[in-house]
Amino acid sequence: MKIFISHVSADTWIALQVAKELGALGVETFVDAADIETGDDLDEVIREELINSDEFVLILHPDVLASPFVQLELGAAWGQKMRIVGLLYRMTAEEITSGPRTPVQLKRVLLRDLNTEFGKYLREVRRRLKRDD
């Protein structure tokens, strides 16, 4: 299983910690800050990583909804029928689901709070990994 982790630059550290926890389960992850190298074509690397990922995780921070890059990645994940996982960080589910700028892809999925429900998400990933074996 490969998981693409999308975030705004202010949340790079958080995204890397999420990737570390998923990696401990044996999941391959993609985080732009860690996996794009100097001289890489950013758009091409991101496109390829999205194509080759099974799941899309979005760190939901208040600045996320204004990021055109995050919107593009989210739309691409939705277009590929990927599982879309929203991890709430400094936001509530109500702020996401009721916000006028909230993408429709996020209004119809169960969101998890990064501080209180991340363990539950990791258990769900572990179950999916076992099913895939």
VEXDREN-2710 file (C-alpha; in Angstrom, 1 decimal):
% VEXDREN-2710
k/r/px/py/pz
1/MET/0.0/0.0/0.0
2/LYS/1.2/3.5/-0.8
3/ILE/-0.2/6.7/0.8
4/PHE/0.2/10.2/-0.6
5/ILE/0.2/12.8/2.2
6/SER/-0.9/16.2/1.2
7/HIS/-0.4/19.3/3.4
8/VAL/0.4/23.0/3.4
9/SER/4.1/23.9/3.9
10/ALA/3.4/25.1/7.5
11/ASP/2.5/21.5/8.3
12/THR/5.6/19.7/6.8
13/TRP/6.7/18.5/10.2
14/ILE/3.3/17.0/11.0
15/ALA/3.1/15.4/7.5
16/LEU/6.6/13.8/8.1
17/GLN/5.4/12.4/11.5
18/VAL/2.3/10.9/9.9
19/ALA/4.5/9.3/7.3
20/LYS/6.8/8.0/10.0
21/GLU/3.9/6.3/11.8
22/LEU/2.6/4.8/8.6
23/GLY/6.0/3.7/7.6
24/ALA/6.3/1.8/10.9
25/LEU/3.3/-0.2/9.7
26/GLY/5.0/-1.1/6.5
27/VAL/3.2/1.5/4.4
28/GLU/5.1/3.3/1.7
29/THR/4.4/7.0/1.8
30/PHE/5.0/10.1/-0.3
31/VAL/5.6/13.5/1.3
32/ASP/6.8/16.2/-1.1
33/ALA/9.3/17.7/1.4
34/ALA/11.0/14.4/1.9
35/ASP/10.6/12.7/-1.5
36/ILE/11.2/15.4/-4.1
37/GLU/14.8/16.0/-4.9
38/THR/16.7/19.0/-6.2
39/GLY/16.2/19.3/-9.9
40/ASP/13.0/17.2/-10.0
41/ASP/10.1/18.3/-12.1
42/LEU/7.7/19.0/-9.3
43/ASP/4.5/18.6/-11.3
44/GLU/5.6/15.4/-12.9
45/VAL/6.8/13.8/-9.6
46/ILE/3.5/14.7/-7.9
47/ARG/1.5/13.4/-10.8
48/GLU/3.4/10.1/-10.8
49/GLU/3.1/9.7/-7.1
50/LEU/-0.6/10.3/-7.2
51/ILE/-1.0/7.8/-10.0
52/ASN/1.0/5.2/-8.0
53/SER/-0.8/5.8/-4.6
54/ASP/-3.6/3.8/-3.1
55/GLU/-4.8/6.3/-0.6
56/PHE/-4.7/10.1/-0.1
57/VAL/-4.2/11.7/3.3
58/LEU/-4.9/15.4/3.7
59/ILE/-3.7/17.2/6.8
60/LEU/-6.6/19.6/7.3
61/HIS/-5.3/22.9/8.6
62/PRO/-7.1/26.2/8.2
63/ASP/-4.8/27.3/5.3
64/VAL/-5.5/24.1/3.3
65/LEU/-8.8/25.3/1.8
66/ALA/-7.0/28.3/0.2
67/SER/-4.1/26.2/-1.3
68/PRO/-4.5/25.7/-5.1
69/PHE/-1.9/22.9/-4.9
70/VAL/-3.8/21.0/-2.3
71/GLN/-7.1/21.5/-4.2
72/LEU/-5.4/20.1/-7.4
73/GLU/-4.0/17.0/-5.5
74/LEU/-7.4/16.4/-3.9
75/GLY/-9.2/16.6/-7.2
76/ALA/-6.7/14.2/-8.8
77/ALA/-7.1/11.7/-5.9
78/TRP/-10.9/11.9/-6.2
79/GLY/-10.7/11.4/-10.0
80/GLN/-8.7/8.2/-9.4
81/LYS/-11.3/7.0/-6.9
82/MET/-8.7/6.8/-4.1
83/ARG/-9.7/6.6/-0.5
84/ILE/-9.6/10.2/0.8
85/VAL/-8.7/10.6/4.5
86/GLY/-8.9/13.9/6.2
87/LEU/-6.9/14.3/9.4
88/LEU/-8.0/17.4/11.3
89/TYR/-5.3/19.6/12.7
90/ARG/-6.4/22.8/14.3
91/MET/-9.8/22.5/12.7
92/THR/-13.1/20.7/13.6
93/ALA/-15.1/18.5/11.4
94/GLU/-17.9/21.1/11.6
95/GLU/-15.6/23.8/10.2
96/ILE/-14.8/21.6/7.2
97/THR/-18.2/20.2/6.4
98/SER/-20.0/23.5/6.8
99/GLY/-17.4/25.8/5.2
100/PRO/-18.4/27.5/1.9
101/ARG/-15.0/26.8/0.4
102/THR/-14.9/23.2/1.4
103/PRO/-14.4/20.8/-1.6
104/VAL/-17.3/18.4/-2.0
105/GLN/-14.8/15.5/-1.7
106/LEU/-14.4/16.3/2.0
107/LYS/-18.0/16.9/2.8
108/ARG/-18.9/13.2/2.4
109/VAL/-16.1/11.4/4.2
110/LEU/-15.5/10.6/7.8
111/LEU/-12.7/12.8/9.1
112/ARG/-10.4/12.0/12.0
113/ASP/-8.9/14.4/14.5
114/LEU/-5.1/14.1/14.3
115/ASN/-4.7/14.7/18.1
116/THR/-7.4/12.3/19.4
117/GLU/-8.2/9.8/16.6
118/PHE/-4.9/9.2/14.8
119/GLY/-4.5/5.8/16.6
120/LYS/-7.8/4.7/15.3
121/TYR/-6.8/5.6/11.7
122/LEU/-3.6/3.6/12.1
123/ARG/-5.6/0.6/13.3
124/GLU/-7.8/1.0/10.2
125/VAL/-4.7/1.1/7.9
126/ARG/-3.3/-2.0/9.7
127/ARG/-6.6/-3.9/9.0
128/ARG/-6.5/-2.9/5.3
129/LEU/-2.9/-4.1/5.0
130/LYS/-3.9/-7.5/6.5
131/ARG/-6.8/-7.7/3.9
132/ASP/-4.4/-7.0/1.1
133/ASP/-2.0/-9.8/2.1
END
